[in-house]
Amino acid sequence: MLRLHQLPPLDRAPSLSPFCMKVETYLRMAEIPYESVTTVDARRTPKGKLPWIEDGNHRLGDSGLILEHLKATRGNPVDDHLGLKEHATGHALRRMLEEHFYWALVYARWFDDRHWPRLQKIFLGALPRPAQPVVGALARKMMKRTMHAHGIGRHNRAEIFTAARADLDCLATHLGDRPYLFGDRPCSYDAIAHAFLANVLDVDMDTPILEHARTHANLVAYCQRMDERYYAKPASAVAATA
C-alpha cells in the first residue's frame, strides 16, 4: 500500500501543511488506498521536506511531483473533464497559492507571538523543554532568512497581509457561484485550493487572513463542501504515527 508521510493535523485541518493535505485530498478524490504516517522529521526524506510517499520501490518527495507520479501510474480520472484552458487557469491558481499566498500563511503562524508557541510545541515537543525556546528561536531566524530570500519577507506586516487578501479575492472571484473551481465536478486543482483554505478556515488562529477569508461566503461554503465530501468519513487506510 502507498504510504503518505505528512505533518500532523492542526485543529480541524487534516495536516498543518497545505502541501501534505493537497496530496491526501487527491488520494481520496482518486480513491487510491494509502497509509498515512504522521511525522515532523524531514531529515531523511527525498527532498528534505514533507510530504513524501513510498509507492512500492519509489520514494518521492514534493507534492507536485507526487501528484504527477500518481497521475502517470494510476491515470487521472479526477481531471478528465478539464480542457487546456481549465488546466492553464488551474496552473496559475496553483502558483498563486503555493508560491505566494503560502508565505503569508507562514508569516501569520511563525511570526505572531500568539501562534508560534503552538507550532513550536508541534515541531519541537520531543526536545527537552529548556531546549525548545533556543531551537525555536533559531528556527524562526532561519525562516526569516528564507522569507527574505523569497522576497515576501522584505515587506512589512501590513503589506504581506494586503497581498494575501488580494490572493483570496482572486480565488473567490474565480470560484463565483460554482460549487467547485471548474464547475459541478471537483478536480486536482480543488485539492490544492481546499488545502490552503482549510489551513485558514479550519485552524483556530486569529489572523488577518482568516478574518478576510470569512468575508467571502463562497470560499467558506466551498471549504465546508470539500470538508464534507472528502473528510467526513475516514479514508480506507491505516492510520499510523511515527
C-alpha positions as CSV (number, residue, x, y, z in Angstrom):
1,M,0.0,0.0,0.0
2,L,1.2,3.5,-0.8
3,R,2.4,5.3,2.3
4,L,2.0,9.1,2.7
5,H,4.4,10.7,5.2
6,Q,3.0,14.1,6.3
7,L,2.9,16.7,9.0
8,P,0.2,16.3,11.8
9,P,-3.2,17.8,11.9
10,L,-3.9,21.3,13.3
11,D,-7.4,21.8,14.8
12,R,-9.8,20.7,12.0
13,A,-7.3,20.7,9.2
14,P,-6.1,17.2,8.4
15,S,-2.5,18.5,8.2
16,L,-0.9,21.8,9.2
17,S,0.8,21.7,5.8
18,P,-1.4,22.6,2.8
19,F,1.1,20.6,0.7
20,C,0.6,17.5,2.7
21,M,-3.2,18.0,2.7
22,K,-3.2,18.5,-1.0
23,V,-1.7,15.1,-1.6
24,E,-4.1,13.4,0.9
25,T,-7.1,15.1,-0.7
26,Y,-6.1,14.0,-4.1
27,L,-5.6,10.4,-2.9
28,R,-9.1,10.5,-1.5
29,M,-10.5,12.0,-4.7
30,A,-8.9,9.4,-6.9
31,E,-9.8,6.6,-4.4
32,I,-6.2,5.4,-4.1
33,P,-5.7,3.3,-1.0
34,Y,-3.0,4.7,1.3
35,E,-1.5,4.7,4.7
36,S,-0.9,8.0,6.5
37,V,2.2,8.3,8.5
38,T,2.3,11.4,10.7
39,T,5.8,12.8,11.4
40,V,7.6,16.1,11.9
41,D,11.0,14.6,10.9
42,A,12.0,15.6,7.4
43,R,15.8,14.8,7.7
44,R,15.7,11.6,5.7
45,T,13.1,12.5,3.1
46,P,13.9,12.5,-0.6
47,K,13.6,16.3,-0.8
48,G,14.4,17.3,2.8
49,K,10.8,18.3,3.4
50,L,7.2,16.9,3.8
51,P,5.2,15.3,2.3
52,W,6.8,12.4,0.7
53,I,5.5,9.0,-0.4
54,E,6.6,5.4,-0.6
55,D,5.0,3.7,-3.6
56,G,6.5,0.2,-4.0
57,N,10.2,0.8,-4.6
58,H,9.6,4.6,-5.3
59,R,10.5,7.2,-2.6
60,L,9.2,10.5,-3.9
61,G,9.1,14.0,-2.4
62,D,7.4,17.3,-3.4
63,S,3.7,17.5,-3.6
64,G,3.6,18.5,-7.2
65,L,5.9,15.6,-8.3
66,I,3.9,13.2,-6.2
67,L,0.6,14.2,-7.9
68,E,2.3,13.8,-11.3
69,H,3.5,10.4,-10.3
70,L,0.1,9.3,-9.2
71,K,-1.5,10.6,-12.4
72,A,1.1,8.8,-14.5
73,T,0.8,5.5,-12.7
74,R,-2.9,5.4,-11.9
75,G,-4.4,7.6,-14.6
76,N,-6.1,10.8,-13.8
77,P,-9.9,10.4,-13.9
78,V,-10.2,13.3,-11.5
79,D,-9.3,15.8,-14.3
80,D,-10.7,14.1,-17.3
81,H,-13.4,16.8,-17.7
82,L,-10.9,19.6,-18.0
83,G,-9.6,21.2,-21.2
84,L,-6.5,23.1,-21.9
85,K,-8.0,26.4,-20.8
86,E,-9.0,25.0,-17.4
87,H,-5.6,23.5,-16.9
88,A,-3.9,26.8,-17.7
89,T,-6.2,28.6,-15.2
90,G,-5.6,25.9,-12.6
91,H,-1.9,26.1,-13.1
92,A,-2.0,29.9,-12.5
93,L,-4.2,29.5,-9.3
94,R,-1.8,26.8,-8.1
95,R,1.2,29.1,-8.5
96,M,-0.6,31.9,-6.7
97,L,-1.4,29.8,-3.7
98,E,1.8,27.7,-3.4
99,E,4.4,30.3,-4.3
100,H,2.8,33.5,-2.9
101,F,-0.1,33.0,-0.6
102,Y,1.7,30.2,1.3
103,W,4.3,32.6,2.6
104,A,1.7,34.9,4.1
105,L,0.3,31.9,5.9
106,V,3.8,31.0,7.2
107,Y,4.3,34.6,8.3
108,A,0.9,34.6,10.2
109,R,1.9,31.4,12.1
110,W,5.6,31.8,12.6
111,F,5.9,35.5,13.5
112,D,2.8,36.2,15.6
113,D,3.8,35.5,19.2
114,R,0.3,34.4,19.9
115,H,0.5,31.5,17.5
116,W,4.2,30.5,17.4
117,P,4.1,28.6,20.7
118,R,1.6,26.1,19.2
119,L,3.9,25.4,16.3
120,Q,6.9,25.2,18.5
121,K,5.2,22.5,20.6
122,I,4.3,20.5,17.5
123,F,7.8,20.7,15.9
124,L,10.0,20.7,18.9
125,G,7.9,19.0,21.6
126,A,10.2,16.0,21.6
127,L,13.1,18.1,22.7
128,P,13.9,18.7,26.4
129,R,11.8,21.7,27.5
130,P,14.7,24.0,28.2
131,A,16.0,23.5,24.7
132,Q,12.7,24.3,22.9
133,P,12.9,28.1,23.1
134,V,16.5,28.1,22.0
135,V,16.0,25.8,19.0
136,G,12.7,27.6,18.2
137,A,14.4,31.0,18.1
138,L,17.0,29.5,15.7
139,A,14.2,28.0,13.5
140,R,12.4,31.4,13.3
141,K,15.7,33.1,12.4
142,M,16.2,30.6,9.6
143,M,12.6,31.0,8.4
144,K,13.0,34.8,8.4
145,R,16.1,34.5,6.1
146,T,14.2,32.1,3.8
147,M,11.3,34.6,3.5
148,H,13.6,37.4,2.9
149,A,15.3,35.5,0.1
150,H,11.9,34.7,-1.4
151,G,11.1,38.4,-1.4
152,I,7.9,38.5,0.7
153,G,9.9,38.8,3.8
154,R,11.2,42.2,2.6
155,H,7.7,43.6,3.2
156,N,6.1,44.8,6.4
157,R,3.2,43.1,8.2
158,A,0.5,45.2,6.6
159,E,2.0,44.8,3.1
160,I,2.2,41.0,3.5
161,F,-1.4,40.7,4.6
162,T,-2.7,43.1,1.9
163,A,-1.1,40.8,-0.7
164,A,-2.7,37.7,0.9
165,R,-6.1,39.4,0.8
166,A,-5.7,40.0,-2.9
167,D,-5.0,36.3,-3.4
168,L,-8.2,35.4,-1.6
169,D,-10.1,37.9,-3.6
170,C,-8.8,36.4,-6.8
171,L,-9.7,32.9,-5.7
172,A,-13.2,34.0,-4.6
173,T,-13.8,35.8,-7.9
174,H,-12.8,32.8,-10.0
175,L,-14.9,30.4,-7.9
176,G,-18.0,32.7,-8.2
177,D,-21.2,30.7,-7.6
178,R,-19.8,27.4,-8.9
179,P,-19.6,24.5,-6.4
180,Y,-16.1,23.7,-7.4
181,L,-13.3,25.6,-9.3
182,F,-14.4,24.5,-12.7
183,G,-18.0,23.5,-12.4
184,D,-20.0,20.7,-10.8
185,R,-17.1,18.3,-10.5
186,P,-14.1,18.7,-8.3
187,C,-10.6,18.3,-9.8
188,S,-7.0,18.2,-8.7
189,Y,-6.9,21.9,-8.5
190,D,-9.7,21.8,-5.9
191,A,-7.4,19.6,-3.8
192,I,-4.9,22.4,-3.9
193,A,-7.3,25.3,-3.2
194,H,-9.1,23.4,-0.5
195,A,-5.8,22.5,1.3
196,F,-4.9,26.2,1.6
197,L,-8.4,27.4,2.6
198,A,-8.7,24.6,5.2
199,N,-5.4,25.8,6.7
200,V,-7.0,29.2,7.2
201,L,-10.7,28.5,7.9
202,D,-10.3,25.2,9.8
203,V,-7.5,26.4,12.0
204,D,-8.2,28.3,15.2
205,M,-5.6,31.1,14.7
206,D,-6.9,34.6,14.7
207,T,-5.2,36.2,11.8
208,P,-6.0,38.9,9.2
209,I,-6.0,36.1,6.6
210,L,-8.8,34.3,8.5
211,E,-10.7,37.5,9.0
212,H,-10.7,38.3,5.3
213,A,-11.4,34.7,4.2
214,R,-14.6,34.8,6.2
215,T,-15.8,37.8,4.3
216,H,-16.1,35.6,1.2
217,A,-19.2,33.5,1.8
218,N,-18.4,31.4,-1.3
219,L,-15.0,30.4,0.0
220,V,-16.4,29.4,3.4
221,A,-19.1,27.3,1.7
222,Y,-16.6,25.8,-0.7
223,C,-14.3,24.8,2.1
224,Q,-17.1,23.2,4.0
225,R,-18.3,21.4,0.9
226,M,-14.9,19.9,0.4
227,D,-14.5,19.0,4.0
228,E,-17.8,17.2,4.0
229,R,-17.2,15.4,0.7
230,Y,-13.7,14.1,1.5
231,Y,-13.1,14.2,5.2
232,A,-16.5,13.5,6.8
233,K,-15.5,9.8,6.8
234,P,-12.1,8.2,7.4
235,A,-10.4,7.0,4.2
236,S,-10.0,3.3,3.7
237,A,-6.5,3.4,5.1
238,V,-4.5,2.5,8.1
239,A,-3.5,5.5,10.3
240,A,0.0,5.4,11.8
241,T,2.1,7.7,13.8
242,A,5.9,8.0,13.6
